[in-house]
Amino acid sequence: MTGKTDLLQASTEQNMPHFRTAVVSMASALALSACSISDSLDDLATSDQSDESSSVDSSGGTGDSDGGTGDSSGGTDDSSGGTDDSSGGTGDSNGSASFPDAPPRPDDSRLVSVSEVQQGAESELQDLGSERPYNGDLVALLENIRDTSEVTPNSDALAGQASYTGGVIAPSTAEENVSLLADLSMDVDFDDGSVNGAVSGLQTLGEAGTVETVDGTASIDGTVTGNVLEADVDGQVSAGGVDATVVGAMAGEFRGTDADEVAGVTALNINASDFDGTESFDGGFHATKD
């Protein structure tokens, strides 16, 4: 990860159709290994087919004609084996999920400050008025983001280990009134500067106000420097027969006298099996110390 500690670049409102100025991102040098693993397995399947073609049919067939039939069968078996081997990432004939290739990591142009995310949360709360989507969970999260402490913890508070739980809100940058809401959990080691966690329990809110549960979890892997958090998000999720690959970034700050909470910005890029191209969801997150 490079250049993420700035985390205070402004973004324009035109990039944030639903969550106003709460649009954020950071670049990452992490590369996903799913594609290379799949390619390696394909190469292995091809190699198996070649080896099988050059050998005598193990079923006991004699003559070139029988050997050809045996080789053809062997090639089919190997091809099937190659498909089965890659089923974790690309699916197989038994109906397993077929996840799209990973989209690019969000770039730094979508990066804004924590205070801008707070302003965006306040604006969104005003727009919602008396509405309570996601059974009120969205309003509660927006209020937590808006009310994040302005106090920067001292060095004594930024030591040892701590766990945080909260939520993530990420509206679509392309579709009005479409957003993602999810649970957030993080384990932070201030001493070695690491953070690991998960974005889980995802839900989508559509234009018609319908909420749909999303299966799957995205992992969080990042660093902590002082009171600044920087992390990458990677995962595969499914909903309504649609499979999606998620790549994103988070950047935030620990706040409060005892580092009681952490809040910041989130950017997600998603490739889904039901459309071409990449859809972006940008917003914010908040979590409190357990």
C-alpha positions as CSV (number, residue, x, y, z in Angstrom):
1,M,0.0,0.0,0.0
2,T,1.4,3.4,-0.9
3,G,0.5,7.0,-0.4
4,K,-2.5,6.3,1.9
5,T,-1.6,8.3,4.9
6,D,-2.6,11.5,3.1
7,L,-6.3,10.4,3.3
8,L,-7.4,14.0,3.2
9,Q,-7.9,14.8,-0.5
10,A,-11.2,16.3,-1.4
11,S,-13.6,14.9,-3.9
12,T,-16.4,16.5,-6.0
13,E,-20.0,16.0,-5.3
14,Q,-20.7,14.7,-8.8
15,N,-18.9,11.5,-7.9
16,M,-21.3,10.8,-5.0
17,P,-24.9,10.7,-6.2
18,H,-26.4,9.3,-3.0
19,F,-24.0,9.7,-0.1
20,R,-23.0,13.2,-1.0
21,T,-19.3,14.0,-0.2
22,A,-18.7,10.7,1.5
23,V,-16.8,9.3,-1.5
24,V,-13.4,7.8,-0.8
25,S,-10.6,5.5,-1.9
26,M,-7.0,4.6,-1.7
27,A,-4.8,2.6,-4.1
28,S,-3.1,-0.7,-3.1
29,A,-0.2,-2.8,-4.4
30,L,-1.8,-6.0,-3.3
31,A,-2.5,-8.3,-6.2
32,L,-5.2,-11.0,-6.1
33,S,-3.9,-14.5,-6.8
34,A,-7.2,-16.0,-8.0
35,C,-6.5,-15.4,-11.7
36,S,-3.0,-16.8,-11.6
37,I,-4.0,-19.9,-9.7
38,S,-6.8,-20.5,-12.2
39,D,-4.3,-20.1,-15.1
40,S,-1.9,-22.5,-13.4
41,L,-4.6,-25.1,-13.0
42,D,-5.6,-24.7,-16.7
43,D,-1.9,-25.3,-17.7
44,L,-1.8,-28.4,-15.5
45,A,-5.0,-29.7,-17.1
46,T,-3.4,-29.2,-20.6
47,S,-0.2,-30.9,-19.5
48,D,-2.2,-33.9,-18.2
49,Q,-4.0,-34.2,-21.5
50,S,-0.6,-34.2,-23.4
51,D,0.8,-36.8,-21.1
52,E,-2.3,-39.0,-21.4
53,S,-2.1,-38.8,-25.2
54,S,1.5,-40.1,-25.3
55,S,0.8,-43.1,-23.2
56,V,-0.9,-46.5,-23.8
57,D,-4.5,-46.7,-22.8
58,S,-4.5,-48.0,-19.2
59,S,-7.8,-49.7,-19.7
60,G,-6.0,-52.4,-21.7
61,G,-7.0,-51.2,-25.2
62,T,-4.7,-52.4,-28.0
63,G,-3.8,-50.9,-31.4
64,D,-3.7,-47.3,-32.4
65,S,-7.5,-47.1,-32.9
66,D,-8.2,-48.3,-29.4
67,G,-5.4,-46.2,-28.0
68,G,-6.9,-43.1,-29.7
69,T,-10.2,-43.8,-28.0
70,G,-8.5,-44.3,-24.7
71,D,-6.6,-41.0,-25.2
72,S,-9.8,-39.2,-26.1
73,S,-11.5,-40.5,-22.9
74,G,-8.4,-39.6,-20.9
75,G,-8.4,-36.1,-22.3
76,T,-12.0,-35.7,-21.4
77,D,-11.3,-36.9,-17.8
78,D,-8.4,-34.5,-17.5
79,S,-10.4,-31.6,-18.8
80,S,-13.1,-32.4,-16.3
81,G,-10.4,-32.6,-13.6
82,G,-9.1,-29.2,-14.5
83,T,-12.6,-27.7,-14.2
84,D,-13.1,-29.4,-10.9
85,D,-9.8,-28.1,-9.6
86,S,-10.7,-24.5,-10.4
87,S,-14.2,-24.8,-9.1
88,G,-13.3,-22.7,-6.0
89,G,-12.8,-19.6,-8.2
90,T,-14.6,-20.3,-11.5
91,G,-17.3,-22.9,-10.8
92,D,-17.9,-26.4,-12.2
93,S,-20.6,-28.4,-13.9
94,N,-22.3,-29.1,-10.6
95,G,-23.5,-25.5,-10.3
96,S,-20.9,-24.0,-8.1
97,A,-20.5,-20.2,-8.1
98,S,-18.7,-18.6,-11.0
99,F,-17.1,-15.5,-9.8
100,P,-15.9,-12.8,-12.2
101,D,-12.3,-11.6,-12.4
102,A,-11.3,-9.1,-9.7
103,P,-11.8,-5.4,-10.6
104,P,-9.0,-2.9,-10.2
105,R,-8.3,-1.4,-6.7
106,P,-10.0,2.0,-6.2
107,D,-7.7,4.9,-6.9
108,D,-6.7,7.8,-4.7
109,S,-8.9,10.3,-6.6
110,R,-11.9,9.1,-4.5
111,L,-10.1,9.9,-1.2
112,V,-11.7,12.3,1.3
113,S,-11.1,13.1,4.9
114,V,-12.9,11.8,8.0
115,S,-14.5,15.2,8.5
116,E,-15.9,15.1,5.0
117,V,-17.4,11.7,5.6
118,Q,-19.0,13.1,8.8
119,Q,-20.5,16.0,6.7
120,G,-21.8,13.5,4.2
121,A,-23.4,11.5,7.0
122,E,-25.2,14.6,8.3
123,S,-26.4,15.5,4.8
124,E,-27.7,12.0,4.2
125,L,-29.5,12.0,7.6
126,Q,-31.3,15.2,6.5
127,D,-32.2,13.7,3.2
128,L,-33.7,10.6,4.9
129,G,-35.9,12.6,7.2
130,S,-38.2,10.2,8.8
131,E,-37.3,7.2,6.6
132,R,-35.7,4.2,8.3
133,P,-34.2,1.9,5.6
134,Y,-32.5,-1.3,6.7
135,N,-34.8,-1.4,9.7
136,G,-33.2,1.7,11.1
137,D,-29.6,0.3,11.0
138,L,-28.6,2.8,8.3
139,V,-29.7,5.8,10.4
140,A,-27.9,4.4,13.5
141,L,-24.6,4.0,11.5
142,L,-24.9,7.4,9.9
143,E,-25.4,9.0,13.4
144,N,-22.3,7.2,14.7
145,I,-20.2,8.5,11.8
146,R,-21.6,12.0,12.2
147,D,-20.9,12.0,16.0
148,T,-17.4,10.6,15.8
149,S,-15.2,12.1,18.5
150,E,-12.8,14.9,17.5
151,V,-10.3,13.9,20.1
152,T,-7.1,12.3,18.9
153,P,-5.9,9.6,21.4
154,N,-2.5,9.9,23.0
155,S,0.3,7.3,22.5
156,D,-0.6,5.4,25.6
157,A,-4.1,4.6,24.2
158,L,-2.5,3.5,20.9
159,A,-0.8,0.5,22.4
160,G,-1.6,-3.2,22.8
161,Q,-4.4,-5.0,21.1
162,A,-8.1,-4.2,20.7
163,S,-11.1,-5.4,18.8
164,Y,-13.7,-3.1,17.1
165,T,-17.2,-3.8,15.8
166,G,-19.4,-1.6,13.7
167,G,-20.7,-1.1,10.2
168,V,-20.0,0.0,6.6
169,I,-22.3,2.0,4.4
170,A,-21.5,2.3,0.7
171,P,-24.0,3.8,-1.7
172,S,-23.6,3.2,-5.5
173,T,-21.8,6.1,-7.3
174,A,-23.9,5.3,-10.5
175,E,-27.4,4.5,-9.3
176,E,-29.6,6.7,-7.1
177,N,-31.0,5.0,-3.9
178,V,-28.9,1.9,-4.3
179,S,-26.5,1.0,-1.5
180,L,-24.7,-1.6,0.5
181,L,-24.8,-2.0,4.2
182,A,-22.6,-4.4,6.1
183,D,-21.3,-5.4,9.5
184,L,-17.6,-4.6,10.3
185,S,-15.2,-6.3,12.7
186,M,-11.5,-5.6,13.2
187,D,-8.7,-6.9,15.3
188,V,-6.0,-4.2,15.8
189,D,-2.5,-4.7,17.1
190,F,-1.2,-1.2,17.8
191,D,2.2,-2.6,18.8
192,D,3.1,-4.3,15.5
193,G,0.9,-2.0,13.4
194,S,-1.4,-4.6,11.9
195,V,-5.2,-4.8,11.4
196,N,-7.3,-7.7,10.2
197,G,-11.0,-8.2,10.0
198,A,-14.0,-8.8,7.9
199,V,-17.0,-7.1,6.2
200,S,-19.9,-9.5,6.6
201,G,-23.7,-9.7,6.8
202,L,-24.0,-7.6,3.6
203,Q,-27.3,-6.3,2.5
204,T,-28.4,-4.3,-0.5
205,L,-31.0,-1.7,-0.7
206,G,-32.6,-1.3,-4.2
207,E,-34.4,1.6,-5.8
208,A,-37.7,0.1,-4.8
209,G,-36.7,0.1,-1.2
210,T,-36.3,-3.7,-1.1
211,V,-33.6,-5.2,1.1
212,E,-31.7,-8.3,-0.1
213,T,-29.3,-10.4,1.9
214,V,-25.8,-11.0,0.4
215,D,-24.0,-14.3,1.1
216,G,-20.2,-14.1,1.6
217,T,-17.5,-12.2,3.4
218,A,-14.8,-9.8,2.4
219,S,-11.6,-9.8,4.3
220,I,-9.8,-6.7,5.7
221,D,-6.0,-6.6,5.8
222,G,-4.1,-3.4,6.6
223,T,-1.8,-1.4,8.8
224,V,-2.0,1.1,11.7
225,T,0.4,4.0,12.0
226,G,-0.2,6.2,15.0
227,N,-4.0,6.7,14.9
228,V,-4.3,6.2,11.2
229,L,-5.7,3.0,9.7
230,E,-5.2,1.9,6.1
231,A,-6.6,-1.4,4.8
232,D,-7.5,-3.3,1.7
233,V,-10.8,-5.2,1.2
234,D,-11.1,-8.4,-0.9
235,G,-13.9,-10.9,-1.2
236,Q,-16.5,-12.9,-3.2
237,V,-20.2,-12.6,-2.5
238,S,-23.4,-13.9,-4.0
239,A,-27.1,-12.8,-4.0
240,G,-30.1,-13.8,-6.0
241,G,-28.1,-16.0,-8.3
242,V,-25.6,-13.3,-9.1
243,D,-21.9,-13.8,-8.1
244,A,-19.6,-10.8,-7.5
245,T,-15.9,-10.2,-6.8
246,V,-15.3,-7.2,-4.4
247,V,-12.0,-5.2,-4.2
248,G,-11.9,-2.1,-2.0
249,A,-10.0,0.1,0.4
250,M,-10.6,1.7,3.8
251,A,-8.8,4.6,5.4
252,G,-9.7,6.1,8.8
253,E,-8.6,7.4,12.2
254,F,-8.9,6.1,15.7
255,R,-10.6,8.7,17.8
256,G,-11.5,9.3,21.5
257,T,-9.4,9.6,24.6
258,D,-8.8,5.8,24.8
259,A,-9.1,5.1,21.1
260,D,-12.7,4.2,21.8
261,E,-13.8,4.3,18.1
262,V,-12.5,4.4,14.6
263,A,-14.2,6.0,11.6
264,G,-13.3,6.8,8.0
265,V,-13.9,6.3,4.4
266,T,-14.6,3.2,2.2
267,A,-14.5,2.6,-1.5
268,L,-15.5,-0.7,-3.2
269,N,-15.2,-1.8,-6.8
270,I,-17.4,-4.7,-7.8
271,N,-17.5,-7.0,-10.8
272,A,-20.7,-9.0,-11.0
273,S,-21.8,-11.9,-13.2
274,D,-25.0,-10.1,-14.4
275,F,-23.4,-7.1,-16.0
276,D,-20.2,-6.0,-17.8
277,G,-17.8,-3.5,-16.3
278,T,-17.2,-2.4,-12.8
279,E,-19.6,-0.8,-10.4
280,S,-18.4,1.4,-7.6
281,F,-19.8,1.9,-4.1
282,D,-18.3,4.7,-1.9
283,G,-19.2,5.7,1.6
284,G,-17.9,5.4,5.2
285,F,-17.5,3.2,8.2
286,H,-17.6,3.4,12.0
287,A,-16.7,0.9,14.7
288,T,-16.4,1.1,18.5
289,K,-14.0,-0.8,20.8
290,D,-15.4,-4.0,22.3
